[in-house]
């Protein structure tokens, strides 16, 4: 089970374009993908993605061998599924400590 954290952080915003402007103007990020479904920004050490929707808080990315196997294991150990997108595949999970992460392969 050699899972790794990625350099990607995801947030949600009711106004992704306004949120992106904040990170560009105030923190020096660069918009690298101006897709209305998910705006991509690059920073020196992290990538920030902003998708439309009600804020969940920051979502970290964790790469696993199998999203479905990891999801089942984590739910058995007290995690809660926040958002499941099996077609991608990815699954947002909130762990017992409140951390939300996106499981991906």
C-alpha positions as CSV (number, residue, x, y, z in Angstrom):
1,X,0.0,0.0,0.0
2,X,2.5,2.6,-1.2
3,X,0.1,5.6,-1.7
4,X,1.4,9.0,-2.4
5,X,0.2,12.6,-2.0
6,X,0.2,14.5,-5.2
7,X,1.0,18.2,-5.7
8,X,-2.6,19.0,-6.6
9,X,-5.1,20.7,-4.3
10,X,-8.7,21.2,-5.2
11,X,-11.2,23.7,-3.9
12,X,-14.7,24.5,-4.9
13,X,-16.2,28.0,-5.4
14,X,-19.6,29.4,-6.4
15,X,-17.5,31.8,-8.6
16,X,-14.4,29.9,-9.8
17,X,-13.2,32.8,-12.0
18,X,-13.3,35.2,-9.1
19,X,-11.5,32.7,-6.9
20,X,-8.8,32.2,-9.5
21,X,-8.2,35.9,-9.9
22,X,-7.6,36.1,-6.1
23,X,-4.9,33.4,-6.3
24,X,-3.3,35.0,-9.4
25,X,-3.3,38.6,-8.1
26,X,-2.5,37.9,-4.4
27,X,-0.3,34.8,-4.5
28,X,1.3,34.8,-8.0
29,X,-0.4,31.7,-9.4
30,X,-0.7,31.4,-13.2
31,X,-3.9,30.2,-14.9
32,X,-2.9,27.2,-17.0
33,X,-6.3,25.9,-17.8
34,X,-9.3,28.2,-18.1
35,X,-11.9,25.5,-18.4
36,X,-15.2,26.6,-16.8
37,X,-15.7,23.1,-15.3
38,X,-12.3,23.2,-13.5
39,X,-9.8,26.1,-13.6
40,X,-6.2,25.0,-13.3
41,X,-3.5,27.2,-11.7
42,X,0.1,26.5,-11.3
43,X,2.2,27.6,-8.4
44,X,5.9,27.1,-7.7
45,X,5.3,24.0,-5.7
46,X,1.6,23.1,-6.0
47,X,-1.1,23.0,-8.5
48,X,-4.5,24.4,-7.6
49,X,-7.7,23.5,-9.2
50,X,-11.0,25.3,-8.7
51,X,-14.3,23.7,-9.6
52,X,-17.8,25.2,-9.4
53,X,-19.8,24.2,-6.4
54,X,-20.4,24.8,-2.7
55,X,-17.1,24.8,-0.8
56,X,-16.0,21.6,0.8
57,X,-12.7,23.0,2.0
58,X,-9.3,22.0,0.5
59,X,-9.2,18.6,-1.1
60,X,-5.7,16.9,-1.3
61,X,-5.0,14.3,-3.9
62,X,-3.8,10.7,-3.0
63,X,-2.8,8.3,-5.7
64,X,-3.7,4.7,-4.9
65,X,-3.5,1.4,-6.8
66,X,-7.3,0.9,-6.9
67,X,-9.8,3.6,-6.1
68,X,-12.6,1.1,-5.3
69,X,-10.4,-1.0,-3.0
70,X,-9.1,2.0,-1.1
71,X,-12.6,3.5,-0.8
72,X,-14.0,0.2,0.7
73,X,-11.1,-0.1,3.1
74,X,-11.3,3.6,4.2
75,X,-15.1,3.5,4.7
76,X,-14.6,0.4,6.9
77,X,-12.2,2.4,9.0
78,X,-14.5,5.4,9.6
79,X,-14.2,7.5,6.5
80,X,-17.2,9.1,4.8
81,X,-17.7,9.4,1.0
82,X,-18.2,13.1,0.1
83,X,-18.4,12.8,-3.7
84,X,-18.0,9.7,-5.9
85,X,-17.2,9.9,-9.6
86,X,-16.5,6.3,-10.7
87,X,-16.3,7.3,-14.4
88,X,-13.2,9.4,-13.8
89,X,-12.3,7.3,-11.5
90,X,-12.0,9.3,-8.4
91,X,-13.7,9.5,-5.0
92,X,-13.6,12.3,-2.4
93,X,-13.3,10.9,1.1
94,X,-13.4,12.7,4.5
95,X,-11.4,10.8,7.1
96,X,-12.1,10.6,10.8
97,X,-9.7,13.6,11.3
98,X,-11.6,15.9,9.0
99,X,-9.1,15.7,6.1
100,X,-10.7,15.5,2.6
101,X,-8.8,13.8,-0.2
102,X,-9.4,12.7,-3.7
103,X,-8.5,9.1,-4.3
104,X,-7.2,8.7,-7.8
105,X,-5.1,6.2,-9.8
